[in-house]
Amino acid sequence: MAAPPRPVLARALLQQCVSARLQVKPPEPGSEAEWVEIQRGLVIYICFFKGADEDLVPKIVNMLLNVQLSESESGKYVSVLDLPGNVLIIPQATLGGKLKGKRMQYHTNTEKEKGLVLYSQFVTLCEKEMAANAKCMEAGVFVKHGTYGNRQVLKLDTNGPFTHLIEF
Amino acid sequence: MAAPPRPVLARALLQQCVSARLQVKPPEPGSEAEWVEIQRGLVIYICFFKGADEDLVPKIVNMLLNVQLSESESGKYVSVLDLPGNVLIIPQATLGGKLKGKRMQYHTNTEKEKGLVLYSQFVTLCEKEMAANAKCMEAGVFVKHGTYGNRQVLKLDTNGPFTHLIEF
């Protein structure tokens, strides 16, 4: 008898972009909206589930930055670190939705406070990994990220999103 | 002992858009690229797995057009049929990728010919459902779709993609 499958602890959705622009602060009376923008690279939508812990984050970061899904100029698929490309991280709790009738439920998502801790750690580790990579430093590529808990207003321009789902 | 889980037969990814533009014919010597475009509505990325059959398609279409994920003007979440909103369908075989080392494999995707049959049926049924809906007809909303097998060059403008995954 096979062991029952371990519940999913995190879900990442990856899309390749030519450029992407994400609102990090909504407009308010007297102040305009604030945006971050990347040029060519990888958009990572990330969602953590109940049971996810700090130990998991380095594994996810390592996997996502090294998976070979970015099309190089020679047509070969390489990692975003090897491209090198920019990274835009978007917290996307809706990715944890489970269909119940005609509605989605989010009961298996991690608690909001814990999600913020994991998300912040995820962003920090991505930034560290990119900064530690000589190719990325030389090319001057960036990690940008959305504000946890905000509406993720996004404009995406792709040469084919080449959408992939990776679960942890 | 619980029954072993049934393998996934199809995976749909949903994003809400303010507008979206998809290339349906790449540029060629002497002819420009052709695009389709929708205004506000739902972007459906769809991928079929081995074992998926024609019987499954009406169930998927019914579910995706009726799931309540579109934000109405009153802030309530309604179906794309009730919004009513436009629909852009994107064939996205990469959604079937499974991680193996640092690469993705697509062994469980349906065969290409079968995938085209299922995709065409999916598009036709979506068009029928929208055409049969009085609200959609009155509002003049559209179903647009990508070309199966092409690179899916996409430009997406959202007020929050509100990304959801639904498996069948």
Boltz contact constraints between the chains, C-beta under 6 A:
constraints:
  - contact:
      token1: [A, 45]
      token2: [B, 163]
      max_distance: 6.0
  - contact:
      token1: [A, 66]
      token2: [B, 102]
      max_distance: 6.0
  - contact:
      token1: [A, 67]
      token2: [B, 102]
      max_distance: 6.0
  - contact:
      token1: [A, 68]
      token2: [B, 102]
      max_distance: 6.0
  - contact:
      token1: [A, 68]
      token2: [B, 103]
      max_distance: 6.0
  - contact:
      token1: [A, 92]
      token2: [B, 163]
      max_distance: 6.0
  - contact:
      token1: [A, 94]
      token2: [B, 162]
      max_distance: 6.0
  - contact:
      token1: [A, 94]
      token2: [B, 163]
      max_distance: 6.0
  - contact:
      token1: [A, 94]
      token2: [B, 164]
      max_distance: 6.0
  - contact:
      token1: [A, 95]
      token2: [B, 163]
      max_distance: 6.0
  - contact:
      token1: [A, 97]
      token2: [B, 164]
      max_distance: 6.0
  - contact:
      token1: [A, 99]
      token2: [B, 166]
      max_distance: 6.0
  - contact:
      token1: [A, 102]
      token2: [B, 66]
      max_distance: 6.0
  - contact:
      token1: [A, 102]
      token2: [B, 67]
      max_distance: 6.0
  - contact:
      token1: [A, 102]
      token2: [B, 68]
      max_distance: 6.0
  - contact:
      token1: [A, 103]
      token2: [B, 68]
      max_distance: 6.0
  - contact:
      token1: [A, 104]
      token2: [B, 164]
      max_distance: 6.0
  - contact:
      token1: [A, 151]
      token2: [B, 160]
      max_distance: 6.0
  - contact:
      token1: [A, 152]
      token2: [B, 160]
      max_distance: 6.0
  - contact:
      token1: [A, 153]
      token2: [B, 159]
      max_distance: 6.0
  - contact:
      token1: [A, 153]
      token2: [B, 160]
      max_distance: 6.0
  - contact:
      token1: [A, 154]
      token2: [B, 158]
      max_distance: 6.0
  - contact:
      token1: [A, 154]
      token2: [B, 161]
      max_distance: 6.0
  - contact:
      token1: [A, 155]
      token2: [B, 157]
      max_distance: 6.0
  - contact:
      token1: [A, 156]
      token2: [B, 156]
      max_distance: 6.0
  - contact:
      token1: [A, 157]
      token2: [B, 155]
      max_distance: 6.0
  - contact:
      token1: [A, 158]
      token2: [B, 154]
      max_distance: 6.0
  - contact:
      token1: [A, 159]
      token2: [B, 153]
      max_distance: 6.0
  - contact:
      token1: [A, 160]
      token2: [B, 151]
      max_distance: 6.0
  - contact:
      token1: [A, 160]
      token2: [B, 152]
      max_distance: 6.0
  - contact:
      token1: [A, 160]
      token2: [B, 153]
      max_distance: 6.0
  - contact:
      token1: [A, 161]
      token2: [B, 154]
      max_distance: 6.0
  - contact:
      token1: [A, 162]
      token2: [B, 94]
      max_distance: 6.0
  - contact:
      token1: [A, 163]
      token2: [B, 45]
      max_distance: 6.0
  - contact:
      token1: [A, 163]
      token2: [B, 92]
      max_distance: 6.0
  - contact:
      token1: [A, 163]
      token2: [B, 94]
      max_distance: 6.0
  - contact:
      token1: [A, 163]
      token2: [B, 95]
      max_distance: 6.0
  - contact:
      token1: [A, 164]
      token2: [B, 94]
      max_distance: 6.0
  - contact:
      token1: [A, 164]
      token2: [B, 97]
      max_distance: 6.0
  - contact:
      token1: [A, 166]
      token2: [B, 99]
      max_distance: 6.0
